[in-house]
Amino acid sequence: MFILRDYSKIQLISIPEGKFNGTIDTGNEILSSDSYDIFISKLDLHGNFLWTKQMGGNAGDSGEDISVDSQGNIIVIGDFSGTADFDPSANTYQLTSKNSRINQFILKLNEQGNFRWARQVSTIMTTPLNIAVDSHGDIYSAGGFFQSFEIASGNETYNLSSQGANGYIWKLNASGQLEWIQQIDNVFENSLPGIKIEIDNEDTLYIASSFDETIDFNLGTGAYNLTSYGQSDTFLGMLDRQGNLQEVKQIGGNDSDILTSLALGNRGEVYLIGGFKNTTDFDPGDDTFTLTSPDGMSIFVTKLQPANNTPISVDFNLNKTAYRVSQTLTITSGNVSDRDGISDLSHIDFYLRYGDGTLIDLSDVTDFTPSNSDNRQGFFNYNLDLSALVLTEGNYSLWATIYDRNGMASEVFEQNFIIGEIPNFDPAALSFALNADSYLDTDTLSLDSGEVKEFED
């Protein structure tokens, strides 16, 4: 049974086993089918019936996974064969499986369960399908395939091929158009749970599965190979929204390790569940944490703390390089960057450094504006009233260090400036016009519209 709680709408959406045959009572409606059909039931938080939708055709159809985007739209992925109608209304939207095989579908319904669109994937599948939706409504799926994989998007068809069992990851936009597809070679052929996929609050994509021999993570601009310690190991990979590999971790031992489930905590924790034989090291870092199975395959549950990557940087420009003691030092659109996302940042700690090396702690910045294009980048503003400090003429510098919510700090960024006695009248430009182009020796030369511009305070 797949049950998904949509907290924003305070409702429950479920696909019990993804399919039914014969007659089923969904709580307020009775459905019937001569073959296995898909149904989706929606209940409120108290378990009260809201609606049920049925999709299917003349052969076996099954829902495998379900997700809900920020607008309440429902995305379902699963299998079908023959010809199936994916519009639950009186209208029809049919897909027909290719090559007499079981094919896969991706279906999107709105919050009321009305049809939006459906897409088809043709492949010989060896593992279940998994799906996730990011904050932009983009859709990601991961799984395994054997020999061939085909997905149609608009007028284009994209194909993958392999000699054995390989993995795939693809991304559709909110309209169902393919944006990219990636292949992972040598996903463990007997890893029946397939590739698991989750997305965190910063839209980082997590994938996890089992693999044997050497697995090739040639994803986007990143490439990284892992080799199993025993018959099979477990990997955990992190990708950005463009499909570029950010990081890979490995868990394994001297025998078989099989991953069955992946989940993320609200603070970036990663939970893995699976099975292992003999002795396995569950610490993917430089340290070790080993468990030994007493007999045969044992179950493991492991929790990995968030990466807590050091904030990448803080940098800025000052509005001037020289100031009077009565002026205000200003930073507009300073830049911050954090691998874990801007929401992971806590504050920027500012210090004023005197020429003799003395440091004075200044007020902090705690408000950051995320970039529209990358939630790991952001901006900030800062004002420092120099008149509130005891300053004399000389050389100074403004130091800044950024901290995340776990106390990790970036390197210090520094900008130099000067405090000096700048005259109150400091002309930057002088201009005027003569009253004539030529004169006699009896004429009077005079200036019209003379203008003096002063440097900005």
C-alpha positions, 0 to 999 in steps of 0.5 A: 500500500502506498500512502502519501500525506499532503500536509498543505492540503491536509489530505491522504492519497493512497493506492492500495497495492496499486491495482485491483481485480474484480470488485472493490469498495473504496469507502463511498464508491464501488469499482469493478474491473475484468482485469487488474486496474489502477485506482487512486483514493483520496481521504481527508485527515480524519479518513473521510472519503473524498473521491476515487478515480479508476484507470486501466484497460484490457490487460494488467495495470498497476501503480508503483509509486505516487507523489504530490507537488506543491500545487496539490497535483498528483503524479503516479508511475506504474506498469501497463500492458495492452491498451489502457485509458489514463483519463478517469473522466468520461473522456479518454486518453489511451496508451498502447504498450509496445513490442507486446511488453509490459510498459511504464506510464507516468500520469499527472492528475490535478488536486481534484483527480482530473486528468492533466497528461500521461507519458509512456516508457517502453522497456524491459524492467527488472526493478520497481519504479520510484518517483519524486517531485521537487519544489518547482513541480519537476518530476524525477524517476529512477529504476533499472532496465535490462537491454533497452529503455525508451521514453518519448517526449514530444516528437522526440524519442530517447533510448538507452541500451545495455548488455545487462542490468543498468540503472536510469534516472530521468527528469520531466518538467511540470508539463511532462517534457523530458529535460534529461536522462542519465544511465548508471552502469552495473546496478546490481542485477539481483537488486529487486528493490531497484534505485530509490530516489528522494528530494530534500527541501533544497531540491537536492536529488538523492539516489540509492541502490545496490551494485556489484563489480564497478559502477560508473557514475558518469552523470552530468559534469561529474564522474566517479566510479565505485568498486564493490568490496564484496559480492554487492555494496550499497551506494548513496548519490546526490545530484543537483536539478541539472543531473550533475553528480555532487557526491557519492557514498559507499557502504559495503563489506565482504559479502552481499549488501542489498538496499531496500529503502531510502528516506530523508529527515527534515534536517537532512538526515539520510535513512537506509534500510536493507540486508547484509551478510557477514561483516559490513562497514556502515560508515561511508567516511574515513571511520568504521562502524561494522556489524556482523550478521550471525547467520545468513542475511540480516536486516540493517537500519542506518542513519547518516547525518547531513553533510554539513558542507562548509559554506562555500563563500561570502564576498562583497564590494564596499560602496567606497574605498575612502570614508569620513568618520561621519559616513555610513559604510554600505554593502549592497547585494553581497554574495553568499553560497552554501552547498546545503542551500541558503536556508542552511545558513545562520548568520554572517559575523562581521569584524572591523580590523584596525591597522594595528590588528585589533578586531572589533565585533560588529552587528551580524547579518541573518537575512538572506535572499535566495537566488531565483536560479540556484537555491545554493546562492543568495544575497545580503545587504549591510550598513555600518554607521562609522560615526558610532565607532571611535575611529581616527584617520588610517587604514581599516578592513572589514572582515566577514565569516559566514556560519551555517546552522550547525556551526560550520564556518567559511573562510574569512573574506576581507575588504580594505578601506581608508578613514580620512579627513576629507574636506567638506567641499571637494569638487569633482567637476567644474564647468561653465559657458562663455557669453561669446565665442570672440571678443573685441578689446573693449568687450567684457568676458563673462561666464554663464551657467557655471557649475561645480559638482561635489563628490558624493558623501 
